[in-house]
Amino acid sequence: MKLKNEVRIALVAIAGIVVLFFGMQFLKGLDIFSSEYPYLMKFSNISGLSASSPIYADGFRVGTVNSIDYDYNKHGDITVEVSINKEMQIPEGTSAEIVSDVLGNVQVNLILGKEGAGKLNPGDVIDGRINNGALGDMKDMIPTVQKMLPKLDSILASVNTLLADPALASSLHNVDRITSDLTTSTRELNRLLANVNNEFPRLSAKTENLMDKAGKTVTNANTAITTANTMMTTINGKMATVDVEGTMAKVDKTLANVQTLTDKINNGEGSLGLLINDASLYNNLTTTVRNADSLVVNLREHPKRYVHFSIFGKKDK
């Protein structure tokens, strides 16, 4: 009875060890119920890679890191044993790269070779390399940033000195005032443009009216010019038919007659010459006119002295 208890205890212990082993393998990410092919990967630096790290191809998980063998006698020669799903056909020319994210998670990505090439056999070696990614770029930038820090300190000190200068505050105040003035000017300009837009139709109508009147004026001017040209043509035609030489001869003859008449008058020939040149004749004529005027005045004032009418005959006075 005692022996049976010891056997039971031994069986329970063995079962516990088996369960513990498979549980640990499961927790490591190893699929204990599927068949996988082993492959070897060679790296010079594994950058934090560890057993159970996942392996991806085109973003899909296809395997797991089983173990890592570091050669203490040959630095930079690290062999990583991996298990990859047997359904995964790995082309020749495939390489592996270790990638780590910001949180420090490390994985292996398979960079598959060209299709149509031969396939790798289980146990073949896949060349590996490190892909530092964004973190690697940041690490490369650190020396440059360190060199720039003194210059940045100097620039910040200059900026602080500039900000502490009262002239800067005054300049900023002036800028604020100029900005305010520009805002006011812009507002006034917008109002002016709005008024112009409102008045534009009326101004356009007046402009069109003026243009119509100007067009009519031009038309009338053209008509007047045409009429003047016609008149000038007519006058030129009539002038062409006039006997200018004969007309001038008649004018000269008339002027000669006038000159002769003027000479006779000046010489006292004829009645008009005597009247103009004989002073006594002029005086007698003036006296006669004056007497006639007195007679007419007296006749108007005393008509009975000169005219008598009677139905019984004439009376003697």
C-alpha positions in Angstrom: 0.0 0.0 0.0 2.9 2.2 0.9 4.5 1.4 -2.5 1.4 2.4 -4.4 1.3 5.8 -2.7 5.0 6.4 -3.8 4.2 5.4 -7.4 1.2 7.7 -7.4 3.3 10.5 -6.0 6.0 9.8 -8.7 3.4 9.8 -11.5 1.9 13.0 -10.2 5.4 14.6 -10.1 6.2 13.5 -13.6 2.9 14.7 -14.9 3.5 18.1 -13.2 6.9 18.4 -14.8 5.5 17.6 -18.2 2.7 20.1 -17.8 5.2 22.7 -16.5 7.4 22.1 -19.5 4.7 22.4 -22.1 3.2 25.4 -20.2 6.5 27.2 -20.3 6.8 26.4 -24.0 3.3 27.8 -24.6 4.1 30.9 -22.6 7.2 31.4 -24.7 5.0 31.5 -27.8 6.0 28.1 -29.1 3.3 26.1 -30.8 3.8 22.6 -29.4 1.0 21.1 -31.4 2.2 22.2 -34.9 5.1 21.0 -37.0 7.9 23.6 -37.8 11.2 23.5 -39.6 14.3 24.7 -37.9 16.6 27.3 -39.6 19.7 29.1 -38.5 20.3 32.9 -38.6 23.7 34.6 -38.4 24.0 38.1 -36.8 26.9 40.2 -35.7 24.6 42.0 -33.1 21.2 40.8 -31.9 20.3 44.2 -30.2 18.3 42.6 -27.4 16.8 39.6 -29.3 15.9 36.8 -27.0 14.3 33.3 -27.1 10.6 33.3 -28.0 10.9 36.5 -30.0 8.5 36.5 -32.9 9.4 36.1 -36.5 7.4 37.9 -39.2 7.1 37.8 -43.0 5.2 40.5 -44.7 3.7 41.5 -41.3 2.4 38.0 -40.6 3.9 35.9 -37.8 5.5 32.7 -39.2 7.8 31.5 -36.5 9.7 32.0 -33.2 13.2 32.3 -31.9 14.2 29.0 -30.2 17.7 29.7 -28.9 20.7 32.0 -29.3 24.3 30.7 -29.4 27.0 33.3 -28.8 30.6 32.4 -29.8 32.8 33.7 -26.9 35.9 32.9 -28.9 34.8 34.8 -32.1 33.2 38.1 -31.4 30.5 39.3 -33.8 29.4 35.7 -34.7 26.0 35.0 -33.2 23.9 32.0 -34.3 20.2 32.2 -33.7 18.1 29.0 -34.0 14.5 29.6 -35.1 11.5 27.6 -35.9 9.4 28.6 -39.0 6.1 27.1 -40.0 6.6 24.3 -42.4 4.0 25.7 -44.8 6.3 28.8 -45.2 8.4 28.3 -48.4 11.5 30.5 -48.0 13.1 31.7 -51.3 16.8 31.8 -51.8 18.3 35.2 -51.2 16.0 35.8 -48.1 17.6 37.8 -45.3 16.5 38.6 -41.7 16.6 41.9 -39.9 16.1 42.6 -36.2 13.7 45.5 -35.6 12.9 47.2 -32.2 10.1 49.7 -31.5 10.0 52.6 -29.1 8.8 50.4 -26.3 11.8 48.1 -26.7 9.9 45.1 -28.2 12.2 43.2 -30.5 11.2 41.0 -33.5 12.7 39.5 -36.6 11.5 40.4 -40.0 12.1 38.1 -43.0 13.1 40.0 -46.2 12.0 37.4 -48.7 14.0 36.8 -51.9 12.7 37.0 -55.4 10.0 34.5 -56.4 11.1 31.9 -58.9 14.4 31.2 -57.2 15.1 28.0 -55.3 13.8 27.3 -51.8 15.8 27.1 -48.6 15.9 23.7 -46.9 15.3 23.2 -43.2 18.6 23.8 -41.3 19.9 26.3 -43.9 21.5 29.6 -42.8 19.8 33.0 -43.3 21.9 36.1 -43.2 20.8 38.7 -40.7 21.4 42.3 -40.0 20.2 45.1 -37.7 17.5 47.6 -38.7 17.8 50.5 -36.2 14.7 52.3 -37.6 13.7 55.6 -36.1 15.5 54.9 -32.9 18.7 54.3 -34.8 18.3 57.5 -36.6 17.8 59.3 -33.4 20.9 57.7 -31.9 22.9 58.9 -35.0 21.6 62.4 -34.4 22.6 62.6 -30.8 26.3 63.6 -31.5 25.1 66.3 -33.8 22.6 67.6 -31.3 25.3 67.6 -28.6 27.5 69.8 -30.8 24.6 72.1 -31.4 23.7 72.6 -27.7 26.3 75.3 -27.0 25.2 77.2 -30.0 21.6 76.8 -28.9 22.5 78.1 -25.4 24.2 81.2 -27.0 21.2 81.8 -29.2 18.8 81.5 -26.3 20.9 83.9 -24.3 20.8 86.4 -27.2 17.1 86.0 -27.5 16.6 86.6 -23.8 18.8 89.7 -24.0 16.7 91.0 -26.9 13.5 90.3 -25.1 14.7 92.2 -22.1 15.5 95.3 -24.2 12.9 98.1 -23.5 13.2 99.1 -27.1 11.7 95.8 -28.2 8.6 96.4 -26.0 8.3 99.9 -27.5 8.7 98.4 -31.0 6.0 95.8 -30.2 3.7 98.6 -29.0 4.3 100.5 -32.2 3.6 97.4 -34.2 0.3 97.0 -32.3 -0.6 100.6 -33.0 0.3 100.2 -36.7 -1.7 97.0 -36.8 -4.7 98.8 -35.3 -4.3 101.7 -37.8 -4.1 99.2 -40.6 -7.3 97.5 -39.3 -9.1 100.8 -39.2 -7.8 101.8 -42.7 -8.9 98.4 -44.0 -12.3 98.9 -42.5 -12.6 102.3 -44.1 -11.4 101.0 -47.4 -13.9 98.2 -47.3 -16.7 100.8 -46.6 -15.4 103.0 -49.5 -15.4 100.0 -51.8 -18.9 99.1 -50.7 -20.1 102.6 -51.5 -18.3 102.5 -54.9 -20.0 99.2 -55.6 -23.4 100.7 -54.7 -22.8 103.8 -56.8 -21.3 101.9 -59.7 -24.6 101.0 -61.5 -25.8 104.7 -61.4 -22.4 105.9 -62.6 -22.5 103.3 -65.3 -25.9 104.5 -66.4 -24.7 108.1 -66.5 -21.6 107.1 -68.3 -23.7 105.3 -70.9 -25.9 108.4 -71.3 -22.9 110.6 -71.7 -21.5 108.2 -74.2 -24.8 108.2 -76.1 -24.8 112.0 -76.2 -21.2 112.1 -77.2 -22.0 109.7 -80.0 -24.9 111.9 -81.2 -22.6 115.0 -81.0 -20.0 113.3 -83.0 -22.6 112.2 -85.5 -23.9 115.8 -85.7 -20.4 117.1 -86.1 -19.8 114.7 -88.9 -23.0 115.8 -90.6 -22.0 119.4 -90.2 -18.6 118.7 -91.6 -20.2 116.8 -94.5 -22.6 119.8 -95.1 -19.7 122.3 -94.9 -17.7 120.2 -97.4 -20.7 120.1 -99.7 -21.1 123.9 -99.4 -17.4 124.5 -100.0 -17.6 122.2 -103.1 -20.6 124.2 -104.3 -18.9 127.5 -103.7 -15.8 126.3 -105.4 -17.9 125.2 -108.3 -19.6 128.6 -108.5 -16.4 130.5 -108.1 -15.0 128.5 -111.0 -17.8 129.9 -113.2 -17.4 133.5 -112.1 -15.6 135.9 -114.5 -13.2 137.4 -111.9 -11.3 139.5 -114.4 -14.4 141.0 -115.9 -15.8 141.7 -112.4 -12.6 143.4 -111.3 -12.7 145.5 -114.5 -16.2 146.7 -113.7 -15.2 147.4 -110.1 -12.2 149.5 -111.3 -14.5 151.4 -113.7 -17.0 152.1 -111.0 -14.3 153.3 -108.7 -13.0 155.6 -111.5 -16.5 157.1 -112.0 -16.8 157.6 -108.2 -13.4 159.4 -108.3 -14.5 161.6 -111.2 -17.8 162.5 -109.3 -15.8 163.3 -106.2 -13.5 165.5 -108.2 -16.4 167.4 -109.7 -18.0 167.9 -106.3 -14.8 169.2 -104.9 -14.4 171.6 -107.9 -17.9 173.0 -107.4 -19.3 171.5 -110.6 -23.0 170.7 -110.6 -25.7 171.5 -108.1 -24.2 169.2 -105.4 -20.8 170.8 -105.9 -22.2 174.3 -105.6 -24.2 173.3 -102.6 -21.2 171.9 -100.9 -18.6 174.5 -102.0 -20.7 177.8 -102.2 -21.2 179.1 -98.7 -23.6 181.9 -99.6 -25.9 179.4 -101.3 -25.8 177.2 -98.2 -26.6 180.2 -96.0 -29.6 181.3 -98.2 -30.9 177.8 -98.2 -30.6 177.7 -94.4 -32.5 181.1 -94.1 -35.2 179.9 -96.4 -35.7 176.7 -94.4 -35.8 178.7 -91.1 -38.4 181.2 -92.6 -40.5 178.2 -93.8 -40.3 176.7 -90.3 -41.5 180.0 -88.7 -44.3 180.2 -91.2 -45.5 176.7 -90.4 -45.4 177.5 -86.6 -47.3 180.7 -87.1 -49.9 178.9 -89.3 -50.4 176.3 -86.5 -50.9 179.0 -83.9 -53.1 181.4 -86.0 -54.7 179.5 -88.7 -57.6 182.0 -89.1 -55.1 184.6 -90.3 -54.5 182.6 -93.4 -57.7 180.6 -94.0 -61.3 182.1 -93.9 -64.5 180.1 -94.6 -68.0 181.7 -94.6 -71.3 180.6 -95.9 -72.4 184.3 -96.4 -69.5 185.5 -98.3 -66.2 187.2 -97.6 -66.0 189.9 -95.0 -63.5 192.7 -95.1 -61.4 193.3 -92.1 
